[in-house]
Amino acid sequence: MTKAIKGRFRGIPAQDGAGVKLTRVINQPSLKHQDPFLMLDEFLSDNPNDYIAGFPPHPHRGFCTLTYMLAGRMEHQDSVGNTGVVEAGGAQWMKAAKGIIHAEMPKQEEGLMWGFQLWLNLPAKDKMTPAEWADHPSDSIPVIAQDGAEIRLVAGEYKSEKGPIQQPERRFLMADVRLDANTSTAIESQHQRQRLAYVYQGELTVNGESVKRGELLQLDQEATLELTTSDESAAFILLAAEPIGEPIVQYGPFVMNESHEIEQALRDYQAGRLGAA
């Protein structure tokens, strides 16, 4: 059996927005940017005090955000007039590019809020293009049944199916892989040079190695993932893409290639030029 796991990491407790409690998986001290993936957060709580303040209006420039919900409801509003609510099983995609100001606020006052936000970098040639936004409800995301597993294809292609989010230059793949108890299945590589998996539920073996909830795995780019569960179900987010290979300079919500571009983003924001329709 081919070894698939090259590295293992655990997220750290963090807060963002107006005090939302979350787990920062990518872009923490032990695991910085994983080109082109800049950040991965998991938010999970049934205590409204952990999420109710949400993420009030804030700017972005230079990258894309993808919000994927497992439970709960989150509303998006932005400076170019877009608005929408993402619910369980749905995703929202935003290309901040040259600039956008948006707010992400819970549309519930109680109950479970569980989901992920991924930041995906843009190459220099696309960082100052117009902003874009799209809402993809749960019923727009293909579900592929395979050997006791369910693969929800959020982005990219798998077994001739296409997810609603497409970034062909990056060959970007994001899949929510859910396995029943006592299941064995395999997922072949698409040969992207960056390949990661975050286990968000249960325990499983990946090419013979036991993995538990909360682990982020760096995966071999070529290995077929041979997956097995025992007497409990398990689930993970699978990410893959081609790296951009350019310098990354980040200052909070701005991600550019050079420091002077960050300084320009700050000036544009302070002058009200960033995020204008």
C-alpha positions as CSV (number, residue, x, y, z in Angstrom):
1,M,0.0,0.0,0.0
2,T,1.4,3.4,-1.0
3,K,2.1,5.9,1.8
4,A,-0.2,8.8,1.3
5,I,0.3,11.1,4.3
6,K,3.3,13.4,4.2
7,G,2.4,15.5,7.2
8,R,-0.1,16.0,10.0
9,F,-1.2,19.2,11.7
10,R,-3.9,20.3,14.2
11,G,-5.7,23.6,14.1
12,I,-5.5,26.1,17.0
13,P,-8.3,28.0,18.8
14,A,-8.8,31.5,17.4
15,Q,-11.2,34.4,17.1
16,D,-12.1,36.5,14.1
17,G,-14.7,39.0,13.1
18,A,-16.5,40.5,16.1
19,G,-15.3,37.6,18.4
20,V,-16.5,34.5,16.5
21,K,-14.7,31.5,18.0
22,L,-13.2,29.1,15.5
23,T,-10.4,26.7,14.7
24,R,-7.7,28.0,12.4
25,V,-6.3,25.1,10.5
26,I,-4.2,26.8,7.7
27,N,-2.4,30.0,8.4
28,Q,-1.4,29.3,12.0
29,P,2.1,29.2,13.5
30,S,2.8,25.5,12.6
31,L,1.2,25.6,9.2
32,K,1.4,28.7,7.1
33,H,0.2,29.2,3.6
34,Q,-0.2,26.1,1.5
35,D,0.0,27.7,-1.9
36,P,-2.6,28.5,-3.3
37,F,-4.5,27.9,-0.1
38,L,-4.0,30.8,2.2
39,M,-6.3,30.0,5.1
40,L,-8.8,27.3,6.3
41,D,-11.0,28.0,9.3
42,E,-13.6,25.7,10.9
43,F,-16.4,27.2,13.0
44,L,-18.4,24.8,15.1
45,S,-20.6,25.7,18.1
46,D,-24.1,25.4,19.3
47,N,-23.6,28.3,21.8
48,P,-24.8,31.5,20.2
49,N,-22.4,33.6,22.2
50,D,-19.6,31.9,20.1
51,Y,-21.0,33.1,16.7
52,I,-23.8,35.6,17.1
53,A,-21.7,38.7,16.6
54,G,-20.6,37.4,13.2
55,F,-18.3,39.2,10.8
56,P,-19.4,42.8,10.4
57,P,-18.3,44.8,7.3
58,H,-14.6,44.3,6.4
59,P,-12.5,44.7,3.3
60,H,-10.7,42.1,1.1
61,R,-8.3,42.4,-1.8
62,G,-6.2,39.9,-3.8
63,F,-7.8,36.5,-3.3
64,C,-11.0,34.5,-3.2
65,T,-13.1,33.2,-0.3
66,L,-15.2,30.1,-0.2
67,T,-17.7,29.5,2.6
68,Y,-19.2,26.0,2.9
69,M,-21.8,25.2,5.6
70,L,-22.6,21.9,7.3
71,A,-25.2,23.3,9.7
72,G,-26.8,26.8,10.3
73,R,-27.4,29.8,8.1
74,M,-25.0,32.7,7.3
75,E,-26.0,35.9,5.3
76,H,-23.6,37.7,2.9
77,Q,-23.9,41.3,2.0
78,D,-21.3,43.3,0.1
79,S,-20.4,46.7,-1.3
80,V,-21.3,46.0,-4.9
81,G,-24.9,45.0,-4.0
82,N,-24.8,41.2,-3.7
83,T,-26.7,39.5,-0.9
84,G,-27.6,35.9,-0.1
85,V,-27.9,33.3,2.6
86,V,-25.8,30.1,2.7
87,E,-27.5,27.2,4.4
88,A,-26.5,23.6,5.3
89,G,-24.9,21.9,2.3
90,G,-24.4,25.1,0.4
91,A,-21.4,27.2,-0.6
92,Q,-20.7,30.9,-1.3
93,W,-17.8,32.0,-3.6
94,M,-16.4,35.5,-3.6
95,K,-13.5,36.7,-5.7
96,A,-12.4,39.8,-3.9
97,A,-9.7,40.6,-6.5
98,K,-9.3,44.4,-6.7
99,G,-11.4,45.0,-3.7
100,I,-14.7,44.4,-1.9
101,I,-16.2,45.1,1.5
102,H,-18.6,42.5,2.8
103,A,-20.3,41.3,6.0
104,E,-21.1,37.7,7.0
105,M,-23.7,37.5,9.7
106,P,-25.6,34.6,11.3
107,K,-29.2,34.3,10.2
108,Q,-30.1,32.4,13.4
109,E,-30.1,33.2,17.2
110,E,-29.7,29.7,18.4
111,G,-28.7,26.2,17.3
112,L,-25.7,24.7,15.7
113,M,-23.5,26.7,13.4
114,W,-20.9,24.6,11.6
115,G,-18.9,25.3,8.5
116,F,-15.6,26.3,6.9
117,Q,-14.1,29.3,5.2
118,L,-11.3,28.7,2.7
119,W,-9.1,31.5,1.3
120,L,-7.7,30.7,-2.2
121,N,-5.0,33.0,-3.6
122,L,-5.1,34.7,-7.0
123,P,-2.1,35.1,-9.3
124,A,-0.7,38.6,-9.8
125,K,-2.4,39.0,-13.2
126,D,-5.9,38.5,-11.6
127,K,-5.5,40.4,-8.3
128,M,-6.8,43.7,-9.7
129,T,-9.6,42.3,-11.8
130,P,-13.3,43.1,-10.9
131,A,-14.8,41.4,-7.9
132,E,-17.3,38.6,-8.3
133,W,-19.7,36.7,-6.0
134,A,-21.9,33.6,-6.4
135,D,-24.3,31.7,-4.2
136,H,-24.5,27.9,-4.7
137,P,-27.3,26.2,-2.7
138,S,-27.1,22.6,-1.6
139,D,-29.1,21.3,-4.5
140,S,-26.6,22.7,-7.0
141,I,-23.7,20.6,-5.6
142,P,-23.4,17.2,-7.2
143,V,-23.4,14.2,-4.9
144,I,-21.5,11.1,-6.1
145,A,-22.3,7.8,-4.5
146,Q,-19.3,5.4,-4.2
147,D,-18.9,2.2,-2.2
148,G,-20.7,3.4,0.9
149,A,-19.3,6.9,0.6
150,E,-20.9,10.1,-0.6
151,I,-18.7,12.7,-2.3
152,R,-20.2,16.2,-2.4
153,L,-18.3,18.0,-5.2
154,V,-18.1,21.7,-4.3
155,A,-15.4,22.7,-6.8
156,G,-13.6,21.1,-9.7
157,E,-14.3,17.8,-11.4
158,Y,-14.5,14.2,-10.3
159,K,-15.7,11.1,-12.3
160,S,-17.1,13.3,-15.1
161,E,-19.1,15.4,-12.6
162,K,-18.5,19.2,-12.3
163,G,-18.9,21.2,-9.1
164,P,-20.5,24.6,-9.3
165,I,-17.2,26.4,-8.6
166,Q,-14.6,26.2,-11.3
167,Q,-11.0,27.5,-11.3
168,P,-9.5,25.6,-14.2
169,E,-6.1,27.5,-14.1
170,R,-5.6,26.2,-10.6
171,R,-7.2,22.8,-11.2
172,F,-9.0,23.5,-7.9
173,L,-10.8,20.6,-6.2
174,M,-12.9,20.8,-3.1
175,A,-15.0,17.8,-2.0
176,D,-16.8,16.9,1.1
177,V,-16.2,13.1,1.5
178,R,-18.6,11.3,3.8
179,L,-18.1,7.6,4.6
180,D,-20.6,5.3,6.3
181,A,-19.4,2.9,9.1
182,N,-17.6,-0.2,8.0
183,T,-16.8,1.2,4.5
184,S,-13.8,0.9,2.2
185,T,-13.4,3.0,-0.8
186,A,-10.6,4.7,-2.9
187,I,-10.1,8.2,-4.4
188,E,-7.6,8.5,-7.2
189,S,-5.3,11.4,-7.5
190,Q,-5.8,14.1,-10.1
191,H,-2.1,14.9,-9.8
192,Q,-2.3,18.4,-8.5
193,R,0.9,19.4,-6.7
194,Q,-0.9,20.7,-3.6
195,R,-3.2,18.1,-1.9
196,L,-4.7,18.3,1.6
197,A,-7.5,16.7,3.6
198,Y,-9.1,17.9,6.8
199,V,-11.0,15.3,8.9
200,Y,-14.0,17.0,10.5
201,Q,-15.9,13.9,11.8
202,G,-15.0,10.5,13.2
203,E,-12.0,8.4,12.6
204,L,-10.7,6.5,9.5
205,T,-7.6,5.0,8.1
206,V,-5.9,6.5,5.1
207,N,-3.6,4.0,3.4
208,G,-3.4,2.1,6.6
209,E,-2.7,5.0,8.9
210,S,-5.3,6.0,11.5
211,V,-6.6,9.6,11.4
212,K,-8.9,11.3,13.8
213,R,-11.2,14.3,13.7
214,G,-9.3,17.7,13.7
215,E,-6.3,16.5,11.7
216,L,-5.1,18.3,8.6
217,L,-3.2,15.9,6.3
218,Q,-0.6,16.9,3.7
219,L,-1.0,14.2,1.0
220,D,1.2,12.8,-1.6
221,Q,0.2,14.2,-5.0
222,E,0.1,10.9,-6.7
223,A,-1.2,8.4,-4.2
224,T,-4.6,6.8,-4.5
225,L,-6.4,7.4,-1.2
226,E,-7.4,4.0,0.2
227,L,-10.0,4.8,2.9
228,T,-11.6,2.6,5.5
229,T,-13.9,3.2,8.5
230,S,-14.7,0.8,11.3
231,D,-17.9,1.0,13.4
232,E,-18.4,4.7,13.1
233,S,-18.9,7.1,10.1
234,A,-16.3,9.7,9.2
235,A,-16.0,12.7,6.9
236,F,-13.3,15.0,5.6
237,I,-12.8,18.0,3.3
238,L,-10.5,17.1,0.4
239,L,-8.6,20.0,-1.2
240,A,-6.3,20.0,-4.2
241,A,-4.9,22.6,-6.6
242,E,-1.9,23.7,-8.6
243,P,0.4,26.2,-6.7
244,I,0.8,29.7,-8.1
245,G,4.4,30.0,-7.1
246,E,4.5,33.7,-6.6
247,P,5.5,35.8,-3.5
248,I,2.7,36.1,-0.9
249,V,2.6,39.3,1.2
250,Q,-0.4,39.3,3.6
251,Y,-1.6,42.0,5.9
252,G,-4.9,40.9,7.5
253,P,-7.6,40.9,4.8
254,F,-5.2,42.0,2.0
255,V,-3.0,39.5,0.1
256,M,-0.7,40.8,-2.6
257,N,2.7,40.0,-4.1
258,E,4.7,43.0,-2.8
259,S,4.6,45.3,0.3
260,H,3.9,48.5,-1.7
261,E,0.7,46.8,-3.0
262,I,-0.4,46.3,0.6
263,E,0.3,49.9,1.3
264,Q,-1.8,50.9,-1.7
265,A,-4.7,48.7,-0.5
266,L,-4.6,50.4,2.8
267,R,-4.7,53.8,1.2
268,D,-7.5,52.8,-1.1
269,Y,-9.5,51.5,1.8
270,Q,-9.0,54.6,3.9
271,A,-10.0,56.8,1.0
272,G,-13.1,54.8,0.3
273,R,-11.9,53.6,-3.1
274,L,-11.7,49.9,-2.2
275,G,-15.0,48.0,-2.7
276,A,-16.8,50.7,-4.7
277,A,-19.4,49.4,-7.1
